[in-house]
Amino acid sequence: MDKQNSLDSYIGRVINEFRKKQGLTIAEVSEQSTISRGMLSKIENGQVSPSLDSLLRISTALGVPISAFFKEFDNGGEAAQLVTTDERLEVVRRGTKVGHTYHLLAYDSGPNKTFEPFLISLDNKSEIFPSFTHEGKVFMFLLEGELIYRHGKSKYHMKPGDSLTYDASISHGPEELIQVPIKFLNIIIYPSSKP
């Protein structure tokens, strides 16, 4: 029984962490997963044992494999991870609402997430003035297209092969889409957790 309560709490914390790292509210995940807000809150707080069906719907809404919810439970070590082109998961993040497509390239879960690598695509339907702020530092590498990218009050003209590193707590986002489609690699590096 203690083991089950421990697993429920662990799964709840992992789901909560995935949701917050993606900047999503309980209401947004609730809508995507068709699980009530109240039930989702109970799952995140470890107050109920979620069914496999519920976990599958939550994993789909968060764009992570269901195995990510169990990955580090009773796991003493780390392993390598291969994500093939056809296994990349499209995830929902705040930018999804303004036409950005996010593919998560690695699944780093658990209480000490260190980074998240994304392949982000923009097309002519993408809104060009959204502002984003979140924790961490970002390494951005432009693969395709051309754009003006804004960070704080500065603007950077980027072409394929250009990279930009910035503090994500400062407002940032695309300012002008010069040549679409645009694809770039974004690696969010999170601050070390404090002991």
For each residue, the residues with C-beta under 8 A, 3 or more apart:
1: 4 5
2: 5 6
3: 6 7
4: 1 7 8 49
5: 1 2 8 9 46
6: 2 3 9 10
7: 3 4 10 11 73
8: 4 5 11 12 46 47 48 49 50
9: 5 6 12 13 46
10: 6 7 13 14 46 73
11: 7 8 14 15 43 46 50 55 69 70 73
12: 8 9 15 16 43 44 45 46 47
13: 9 10 16 17 44 46 111
14: 10 11 17 18 68 69 109 110
15: 11 12 18 19 43 44 58 62 69
16: 12 13 19 20 44
17: 13 14 20 21 109 110 111 113
18: 14 15 21 22 62 64 68 109
19: 15 16 22 24 25 26 29 44 62
20: 16 17 23 24
21: 17 18 113 116 190
22: 18 19 62 63 91 92 93 94
23: 20 93 94 134
24: 19 20 28 29 62 92 93 94
25: 19 28 29
26: 19 29 30 37 40 41 44
27: 30 31 37
28: 24 25 31 32 92
29: 19 24 25 26 32 33 35 40 58 61 62
30: 26 27 33 34 35 36 37 40
31: 27 28 34
32: 28 29 60 61 92
33: 29 30 40 54 57 58 60 61
34: 30 31 57
35: 29 30 39 40 43 54 57 58
36: 30 39 40
37: 26 27 30 40 41
38: 41 42
39: 35 36 42 43 48 54
40: 26 29 30 33 35 36 37 43 44 58
41: 26 37 38 44 45
42: 38 39 45 47 48
43: 11 12 15 35 39 40 46 47 48 50 54 58
44: 12 13 15 16 19 26 40 41
45: 12 41 42
46: 5 8 9 10 11 12 13 43
47: 8 12 42 43
48: 8 39 42 43
49: 4 8
50: 8 11 43 54 55 58
51: 54 55
52: 55 56 66
53: 56 57
54: 33 35 39 43 50 51 57 58
55: 11 50 51 52 58 59 66 69
56: 52 53 59 60 66
57: 33 34 35 53 54 60 61
58: 15 29 33 35 40 43 50 54 55 61 62 69
59: 55 56 62 63 64 65 66 68 69
60: 32 33 56 57 63
61: 29 32 33 57 58 92
62: 15 18 19 22 24 29 58 59 91 92
63: 22 59 60 89 90 91 92 102 104
64: 18 59 68 69 89 91 104 107 109
65: 59 68 89 107
66: 52 55 56 59 69 70
67: 70 71
68: 14 18 59 64 65 71 107 109
69: 11 14 15 55 58 59 64 66 109
70: 11 66 67 73
71: 67 68 75 107 109 110
72: 75 109 110 111
73: 7 10 11 70
74:
75: 71 72
76:
77:
78:
79:
80:
81: 106 107
82:
83: 87 88 105 106 107
84: 87 88
85: 88
86:
87: 83 84
88: 83 84 85 103 104 105 119
89: 63 64 65 103 104 107
90: 63 101 102 103
91: 22 62 63 64 96 102 103 104 118
92: 22 24 28 32 61 62 63 96 102
93: 22 23 24 96 100 102
94: 22 23 24 97 130 132
95: 98 99 100 102 120 130 132
96: 91 92 93 100 101 102
97: 94
98: 95 126 127 130
99: 95 122 123 125 126 127
100: 93 95 96 120 121 122 126 130
101: 90 96 120 121 122
102: 63 90 91 92 93 95 96 118 119 120
103: 88 89 90 91 118 119 120 121
104: 63 64 88 89 91 107 116 117 118
105: 83 88 117 118 119 185
106: 81 83 115 116 117
107: 64 65 68 71 81 83 89 104
108: 113 114 115 116
109: 14 17 18 64 68 69 71 72 113
110: 14 17 71 72 113
111: 13 17 72 193
112: 193
113: 17 21 108 109 110 116 190
114: 108 189 190 192
115: 106 108 187 188 189 190
116: 21 104 106 108 113 187 188 190
117: 104 105 106 185 186 187 188
118: 91 102 103 104 105 185 186 187 188
119: 88 102 103 105 183 184 185 186
120: 95 100 101 102 103 183 184 185 186
121: 100 101 103 181 182 183
122: 99 100 101 126 145 147 174 177 180 181 182 183
123: 99 126 180 181 182
124: 177 180
125: 99
126: 98 99 100 122 123 174 177 180 182
127: 98 99 130
128: 174 175 176 177
129: 173 174 175
130: 94 95 98 100 127 173 174
131: 150 171 172 173
132: 94 95 168 171 172 173
133: 168 169 170 171 172
134: 23 168 169 188
135: 168 169 190 191
136: 168 169 188 189 190 191
137: 165 166 167 168 188 189
138: 164 165 166 168 172 186 187 188 189
139: 163 164 165 185 186 187 189
140: 149 163 164 165 166 184 185 186 187
141: 161 162 163 184 185
142: 145 146 147 158 159 160 161 162 163 182 183 184
143: 160 183 184 185
144: 160 181 182 183 184
145: 122 142 160 177 178 179 180 181 182 183
146: 142 157 158 159 160 178 179 182
147: 122 142 157 158 174 175 176 177 178 179 182
148: 155 156 157 158 174 175 176 178
149: 140 155 156 158 164 172 173 174 175
150: 131 154 155 156 171 172 173 174 175
151: 154 156 164 166 170 171 172
152: 170 171 172
153:
154: 150 151
155: 148 149 150 175
156: 148 149 150 151 162 164
157: 146 147 148 178
158: 142 146 147 148 149 162 164 184
159: 142 146 162
160: 142 143 144 145 146
161: 141 142
162: 141 142 156 158 159
163: 139 140 141 142
164: 138 139 140 149 151 156 158
165: 137 138 139 140
166: 137 138 140 151 170 172
167: 137 170
168: 132 133 134 135 136 137 138 172 188
169: 133 134 135 136
170: 133 151 152 166 167
171: 131 132 133 150 151 152
172: 131 132 133 138 149 150 151 152 166 168
173: 129 130 131 132 149 150
174: 122 126 128 129 130 147 148 149 150 177 182
175: 128 129 147 148 149 150 155
176: 128 147 148
177: 122 124 126 128 145 147 174 180 182
178: 145 146 147 148 157
179: 145 146 147 182
180: 122 123 124 126 145 177
181: 121 122 123 144 145
182: 121 122 123 126 142 144 145 146 147 174 177 179
183: 119 120 121 122 142 143 144 145
184: 119 120 140 141 142 143 144 158
185: 105 117 118 119 120 139 140 141 143
186: 117 118 119 120 138 139 140
187: 115 116 117 118 138 139 140
188: 115 116 117 118 134 136 137 138 168
189: 114 115 136 137 138 139
190: 21 113 114 115 116 135 136
191: 135 136
192: 114
193: 111 112
194:
195:
